[in-house]
């Protein structure tokens, strides 16, 4: 099948490369000439495990193409995926300018029947808005469908290749059939395509992310209660996770969720409801708790040092919002860094993937260490922000010897409190009662 994907960001590039990998001829188009030139050399502009290998293989085998000629991509593709960004506006609503601009470009460029598929995360009703924008520009027949992505950063290629479900929002059976055929190679063991209405498809993406974000915020609330009553959130998590109605996923407390999806999508869902005169109280509380969680973690640091942080050195392990990605958007670590700098503290950081992105924000305001141990030399405290595997089993005696003060603030509960105490550390986690 000949396809085009408009937008070569995270979603567009993973989608295009993986669809090319199943034998399709895919054109990925973008207005960013520098990015397109790099992609044509096989250089992926962000960190995602296995993606660069998939891109290079399909480039070499001639199934994957990158171009800035969006009109040509549209004309030569019966199926067109829209995968441009939908950033939040200041009020939490979704900025749809890029999506609607692509829709108009499709309408002006198409000269025969097209199936236009929205891959970007968009509010309910976007399918109809896209249809309206295209109709303004052409009399040629076309259809519009919704096909939201469910890709976890750090595991996106595997998620695409082995999806647990593929949501197809199509009002015509013929359109749904085309998309089911496109995804068939990824579902040979069982058909996991779910065909629903376009509006249901659009809402399903936001609902899924809001539900997962709510589980995180709920566990953070319970973790805070554990600290007050003297319970251990790790024990509570194990106890409730064994209930099959609850399960074990997304029950880990910490310093809050971040990234490009959960914060944005929860706020967008709240905004959509507000526009319709309805208040999503649970979603509002989820967002509020998430903001408060990083504030409470910061208060632990501030209280321990009695507010006297000036000229104290802090080593930070982990900057990205989660492991296996270089994405620092809405990362809780940024809040901690800002608070430390505002308090006059010296900040030293290490992250296996996100250092370059952080340099763009802070330059020489903080020290970028070559290793995770390097950040701890002379440190008054170590702060764990991201649960990278590299940080799970450090040499604790070595850490104790190189730190000025053996203090660890663990925002991800990576370590056993009793063991850390035995090693001579003051250990402060999340949801661990005294």
C-alpha positions as CSV (number, residue, x, y, z in Angstrom):
1,X,0.0,0.0,0.0
2,X,1.2,3.5,-0.7
3,X,0.9,5.8,2.3
4,X,2.0,9.2,3.5
5,X,2.5,10.5,7.0
6,X,2.5,14.2,7.5
7,X,4.6,15.1,10.5
8,X,7.9,13.4,11.5
9,X,7.7,13.9,15.2
10,X,7.6,11.1,17.7
11,X,4.2,9.7,16.5
12,X,4.7,10.3,12.8
13,X,8.2,8.8,12.6
14,X,7.4,5.7,14.6
15,X,4.2,5.2,12.5
16,X,5.9,5.7,9.2
17,X,8.9,3.6,9.9
18,X,6.9,0.7,11.3
19,X,4.4,0.7,8.5
20,X,7.3,0.7,6.0
21,X,8.7,-2.3,7.9
22,X,5.6,-4.4,7.0
23,X,6.1,-3.8,3.3
24,X,4.3,-0.6,2.6
25,X,5.7,2.3,0.5
26,X,5.7,5.2,3.0
27,X,6.4,8.9,2.4
28,X,7.1,10.9,5.6
29,X,6.7,14.6,5.0
30,X,7.6,17.6,7.1
31,X,8.2,21.3,6.6
32,X,11.4,21.1,8.7
33,X,14.1,20.8,6.1
34,X,16.9,20.2,8.6
35,X,15.1,17.4,10.2
36,X,14.2,15.8,6.8
37,X,17.9,16.0,5.7
38,X,19.0,14.3,8.9
39,X,16.3,11.6,8.5
40,X,17.5,10.9,4.9
41,X,20.9,10.2,6.5
42,X,19.3,7.7,8.9
43,X,19.6,10.1,11.9
44,X,16.6,10.1,14.3
45,X,16.2,13.4,16.1
46,X,15.2,11.9,19.4
47,X,16.0,8.9,21.5
48,X,13.8,5.9,21.1
49,X,15.1,2.3,21.4
50,X,15.3,0.4,18.1
51,X,13.7,3.2,16.0
52,X,16.9,4.3,14.3
53,X,17.6,0.7,13.2
54,X,14.0,0.4,11.7
55,X,14.4,3.8,9.9
56,X,17.8,2.9,8.4
57,X,16.7,-0.6,7.3
58,X,13.7,0.7,5.5
59,X,15.5,3.6,4.0
60,X,18.1,1.2,2.6
61,X,15.4,-1.1,1.2
62,X,13.6,1.8,-0.5
63,X,10.3,1.5,1.3
64,X,10.7,4.7,3.5
65,X,11.1,8.1,2.0
66,X,11.5,11.6,3.6
67,X,10.5,14.8,1.9
68,X,9.6,18.5,2.5
69,X,7.3,18.3,-0.6
70,X,4.0,17.8,1.2
71,X,1.9,18.3,-2.0
72,X,3.8,15.5,-3.7
73,X,3.3,13.2,-0.7
74,X,-0.4,13.8,-0.8
75,X,-0.8,13.3,-4.5
76,X,1.0,10.0,-4.4
77,X,-0.7,8.4,-1.4
78,X,-4.3,7.0,-1.3
79,X,-4.0,6.9,2.5
80,X,-2.7,9.9,4.4
81,X,-1.9,10.0,8.1
82,X,-2.0,13.4,9.9
83,X,0.6,13.1,12.7
84,X,1.5,16.7,13.6
85,X,1.7,18.2,17.0
86,X,-1.2,19.3,19.1
87,X,0.4,21.3,21.9
88,X,-1.7,22.7,24.8
89,X,-2.8,26.3,24.8
90,X,-2.3,28.3,28.0
91,X,-5.8,27.4,29.2
92,X,-5.2,23.7,28.7
93,X,-7.2,23.4,25.5
94,X,-5.7,21.8,22.4
95,X,-3.9,23.9,19.8
96,X,-5.3,22.6,16.5
97,X,-3.6,25.0,14.1
98,X,-1.1,22.4,12.7
99,X,-3.8,19.7,12.2
100,X,-6.2,22.0,10.4
101,X,-3.4,23.5,8.3
102,X,-2.5,20.0,7.1
103,X,-6.2,19.4,6.4
104,X,-6.3,22.4,4.2
105,X,-3.1,21.3,2.4
106,X,-4.7,18.0,1.7
107,X,-7.8,19.6,0.3
108,X,-5.7,21.9,-2.0
109,X,-3.3,19.1,-3.2
110,X,-5.5,16.0,-3.7
111,X,-6.6,15.1,-7.2
112,X,-8.3,11.8,-6.5
113,X,-10.0,9.8,-3.7
114,X,-8.1,9.8,-0.4
115,X,-8.6,8.3,3.1
116,X,-7.3,10.9,5.6
117,X,-6.5,9.4,9.0
118,X,-5.9,11.4,12.2
119,X,-3.1,9.9,14.2
120,X,-2.5,13.0,16.3
121,X,-4.2,13.1,19.7
122,X,-7.1,15.4,19.1
123,X,-10.4,16.5,20.8
124,X,-13.7,14.9,20.2
125,X,-15.2,16.3,16.9
126,X,-11.9,16.8,15.2
127,X,-12.8,14.3,12.4
128,X,-15.7,16.5,11.4
129,X,-13.5,19.7,11.6
130,X,-11.0,18.1,9.3
131,X,-13.7,17.0,6.9
132,X,-15.0,20.6,6.9
133,X,-11.6,22.1,6.2
134,X,-10.9,19.8,3.3
135,X,-14.3,20.3,1.8
136,X,-13.6,24.1,1.6
137,X,-10.7,23.4,-0.7
138,X,-11.9,20.6,-3.0
139,X,-14.9,18.8,-4.6
140,X,-12.9,15.5,-4.9
141,X,-14.3,12.6,-2.9
142,X,-12.5,11.6,0.4
143,X,-13.1,10.0,3.8
144,X,-11.7,10.9,7.2
145,X,-11.0,8.4,10.0
146,X,-9.6,8.4,13.5
147,X,-6.8,6.1,14.5
148,X,-5.2,7.3,17.8
149,X,-1.8,6.1,18.8
150,X,-1.1,4.2,22.0
151,X,2.7,4.3,22.0
152,X,4.7,4.4,25.2
153,X,7.9,6.4,25.0
154,X,10.8,4.0,25.5
155,X,8.8,1.1,24.0
156,X,7.1,2.7,21.0
157,X,8.5,0.4,18.3
158,X,7.4,-2.8,20.2
159,X,4.0,-1.2,21.0
160,X,3.4,-0.5,17.3
161,X,4.7,-4.0,16.1
162,X,2.8,-5.8,18.9
163,X,-0.3,-3.7,19.7
164,X,-2.7,-4.8,22.4
165,X,-5.4,-3.0,20.5
166,X,-5.8,-0.8,17.4
167,X,-8.7,1.7,17.6
168,X,-10.2,2.6,14.2
169,X,-12.8,5.3,14.2
170,X,-14.6,5.1,10.9
171,X,-18.2,5.7,9.9
172,X,-17.9,3.7,6.7
173,X,-17.2,-0.1,6.7
174,X,-15.1,0.3,3.5
175,X,-12.7,2.7,5.3
176,X,-12.4,0.5,8.3
177,X,-11.6,-2.5,6.1
178,X,-8.7,-0.6,4.5
179,X,-7.2,0.3,7.9
180,X,-7.8,-3.2,9.3
181,X,-5.9,-4.6,6.3
182,X,-3.1,-2.1,6.9
183,X,-2.7,-3.3,10.5
184,X,-3.2,-7.0,9.8
185,X,0.5,-7.9,9.7
186,X,0.8,-6.7,13.3
187,X,-2.1,-8.9,14.5
188,X,-1.5,-12.3,13.0
189,X,-2.1,-14.2,16.3
190,X,-5.4,-12.5,16.9
191,X,-7.5,-9.6,15.5
192,X,-7.2,-6.8,18.0
193,X,-8.7,-4.1,15.8
194,X,-11.6,-2.3,17.5
195,X,-13.9,-0.4,15.1
196,X,-15.9,2.3,16.6
197,X,-17.3,5.7,15.7
198,X,-14.9,8.6,15.0
199,X,-16.0,10.4,18.2
200,X,-15.7,7.3,20.3
201,X,-12.2,6.8,18.9
202,X,-11.1,10.3,19.7
203,X,-12.4,10.1,23.2
204,X,-10.9,6.7,23.8
205,X,-7.4,8.1,23.6
206,X,-8.0,10.8,26.2
207,X,-9.9,8.5,28.4
208,X,-7.1,5.9,28.5
209,X,-4.5,8.4,29.4
210,X,-6.7,10.1,32.0
211,X,-7.5,6.7,33.6
212,X,-3.8,5.8,33.9
213,X,-2.9,9.3,35.2
214,X,-5.7,9.0,37.8
215,X,-4.2,5.7,39.1
216,X,-0.8,7.4,39.5
217,X,-2.3,10.3,41.4
218,X,-4.5,8.1,43.5
219,X,-1.4,6.1,44.6
220,X,0.4,9.3,45.4
221,X,-2.5,10.3,47.6
222,X,-2.3,7.0,49.4
223,X,1.5,7.3,49.7
224,X,1.1,10.6,51.4
225,X,-1.4,9.1,53.8
226,X,1.1,6.2,54.5
227,X,3.6,8.7,55.7
228,X,1.1,10.3,58.1
229,X,-0.1,7.0,59.6
230,X,3.2,5.1,59.6
231,X,2.4,2.6,56.8
232,X,4.6,1.6,53.9
233,X,3.2,2.3,50.4
234,X,5.3,-0.6,48.9
235,X,3.4,-3.1,51.1
236,X,0.1,-1.5,50.4
237,X,0.8,-1.6,46.6
238,X,1.6,-5.3,46.7
239,X,-1.5,-6.0,48.7
240,X,-3.9,-4.3,46.4
241,X,-2.1,-5.2,43.2
242,X,-2.8,-8.9,43.8
243,X,-6.5,-8.1,43.4
244,X,-7.3,-9.1,39.8
245,X,-9.9,-6.3,39.6
246,X,-7.1,-3.8,40.2
247,X,-3.9,-5.4,38.7
248,X,-0.3,-4.4,39.3
249,X,0.2,-1.7,36.6
250,X,0.5,2.1,37.3
251,X,0.5,1.6,41.1
252,X,3.9,3.0,41.8
253,X,4.0,6.3,43.8
254,X,6.6,8.9,43.1
255,X,7.0,12.6,42.4
256,X,4.2,12.7,39.7
257,X,3.8,12.0,36.1
258,X,5.2,14.1,33.2
259,X,5.9,13.8,29.5
260,X,4.0,14.8,26.4
261,X,0.8,12.8,27.0
262,X,-0.6,12.5,30.5
263,X,-0.4,16.2,31.6
264,X,-1.6,17.5,28.3
265,X,-4.3,15.0,27.8
266,X,-5.8,15.3,31.2
267,X,-6.0,19.1,30.9
268,X,-7.4,18.7,27.3
269,X,-10.2,16.4,28.6
270,X,-11.0,18.8,31.4
271,X,-11.1,21.7,28.9
272,X,-13.3,19.8,26.4
273,X,-15.8,19.1,29.2
274,X,-15.8,22.7,30.4
275,X,-16.6,23.9,26.9
276,X,-19.7,21.7,27.0
277,X,-20.7,23.0,30.5
278,X,-19.6,19.9,32.4
279,X,-17.0,19.6,35.2
280,X,-14.8,16.5,35.3
281,X,-14.1,16.5,39.0
282,X,-12.0,13.3,39.1
283,X,-9.8,14.6,36.2
284,X,-9.4,17.9,37.9
285,X,-8.3,16.2,41.2
286,X,-5.9,14.0,39.2
287,X,-4.2,17.1,37.8
288,X,-4.2,18.9,41.1
289,X,-2.6,16.0,43.0
290,X,0.1,15.6,40.3
291,X,1.1,19.2,40.7
292,X,1.1,18.9,44.5
293,X,3.2,15.7,44.5
294,X,6.3,17.4,43.2
295,X,5.7,20.3,45.6
296,X,5.5,17.9,48.6
297,X,8.7,16.1,47.5
298,X,10.5,19.5,47.3
299,X,9.3,20.3,50.8
300,X,11.0,17.2,52.1
301,X,14.3,18.5,50.7
302,X,13.7,22.0,52.0
303,X,12.7,20.8,55.5
304,X,15.6,18.4,55.9
305,X,18.0,21.3,55.4
306,X,15.9,23.7,57.4
307,X,15.6,26.0,54.3
308,X,19.3,26.6,54.2
309,X,20.3,25.3,50.7
310,X,22.5,28.1,49.5
311,X,25.9,26.8,48.2
312,X,24.9,23.2,49.1
313,X,25.6,20.7,46.3
314,X,22.9,18.4,45.0
315,X,23.5,15.4,42.7
316,X,20.5,14.5,40.6
317,X,20.0,11.1,39.0
318,X,17.5,11.1,36.1
319,X,16.1,14.1,34.2
320,X,13.7,12.5,31.6
321,X,10.1,12.1,32.8
322,X,10.5,8.3,32.5
323,X,13.3,5.8,31.6
324,X,14.2,4.9,28.1
325,X,13.5,8.3,26.6
326,X,15.2,11.7,26.3
327,X,11.8,13.5,26.7
328,X,11.9,16.1,29.5
329,X,8.6,17.7,28.7
330,X,6.7,18.3,32.0
331,X,9.3,16.2,33.8
332,X,9.1,16.6,37.6
333,X,12.9,16.9,37.7
334,X,12.6,20.3,36.1
335,X,10.6,21.6,39.0
336,X,13.2,20.3,41.5
337,X,16.0,21.9,39.5
338,X,14.3,25.2,39.4
339,X,13.6,25.2,43.1
340,X,17.3,24.2,43.9
341,X,18.7,27.0,41.7
342,X,16.3,29.6,43.2
343,X,17.5,28.5,46.6
344,X,21.1,29.1,45.6
345,X,22.1,25.5,45.6
346,X,24.7,23.9,43.2
347,X,23.2,21.4,40.9
348,X,24.9,18.5,39.2
349,X,22.9,16.1,37.0
350,X,23.2,12.8,35.1
351,X,20.8,11.1,32.7
352,X,21.6,8.4,30.2
353,X,19.7,10.1,27.4
354,X,18.3,13.5,28.2
355,X,21.4,15.6,28.9
356,X,21.4,17.3,25.5
357,X,17.8,18.4,25.9
358,X,18.5,19.7,29.4
359,X,21.6,21.7,28.1
360,X,19.2,23.7,25.8
361,X,17.3,24.8,28.9
362,X,20.1,25.5,31.4
363,X,23.4,25.9,29.7
364,X,26.1,26.5,32.3
365,X,23.7,27.1,35.2
366,X,24.1,23.5,36.2
367,X,26.9,20.9,35.9
368,X,26.5,18.0,33.5
369,X,28.3,15.0,34.8
370,X,29.9,12.2,32.8
371,X,28.7,9.5,35.1
372,X,26.2,9.0,37.8
373,X,28.9,8.7,40.5
374,X,30.5,12.0,39.2
375,X,27.5,14.0,40.3
376,X,27.8,12.7,43.9
377,X,31.4,13.8,44.6
378,X,31.1,16.3,47.5
379,X,27.3,16.3,47.3
380,X,25.2,17.1,50.3
381,X,22.4,15.0,49.0
382,X,21.5,12.7,46.1
383,X,18.0,13.2,44.5
384,X,16.5,10.3,42.4
385,X,14.0,11.6,39.8
386,X,13.9,8.9,37.1
387,X,14.1,5.1,37.6
388,X,16.7,4.3,35.0
389,X,18.0,0.7,35.3
390,X,21.5,2.1,35.7
391,X,20.5,3.6,39.0
392,X,18.9,0.6,40.6
393,X,21.9,-1.2,42.1
394,X,24.7,1.3,42.8
395,X,27.7,0.8,44.9
396,X,26.4,2.2,48.1
397,X,29.7,2.2,50.1
398,X,31.3,4.1,47.2
399,X,28.5,6.6,47.3
400,X,28.8,7.1,51.0
401,X,32.5,7.7,50.7
402,X,32.3,10.3,48.0
403,X,29.4,12.3,49.3
404,X,29.8,15.1,51.7
405,X,26.6,14.0,53.4
406,X,25.1,10.5,53.0
407,X,21.5,11.7,52.2
408,X,19.3,10.2,49.5
409,X,15.9,11.7,48.5
410,X,14.4,8.9,46.4
411,X,11.4,10.1,44.3
412,X,10.9,6.7,42.8
413,X,11.4,4.4,45.8
414,X,14.2,2.4,44.1
415,X,15.9,1.3,47.3
416,X,15.2,-0.7,50.4
417,X,15.1,1.8,53.3
418,X,16.5,-0.7,55.9
419,X,19.5,-1.5,53.7
420,X,20.2,2.1,53.1
421,X,20.1,2.8,56.8
422,X,22.5,-0.1,57.5
423,X,24.8,1.4,54.9
424,X,24.9,4.7,56.8
425,X,22.5,6.7,54.7
426,X,19.6,9.0,55.7
427,X,17.0,7.7,53.2
428,X,13.8,9.7,52.4
429,X,11.4,8.1,49.9
430,X,7.7,8.5,49.0
431,X,5.0,6.9,51.1
432,X,7.3,5.3,53.7
433,X,6.1,6.0,57.2
434,X,8.5,6.6,60.1
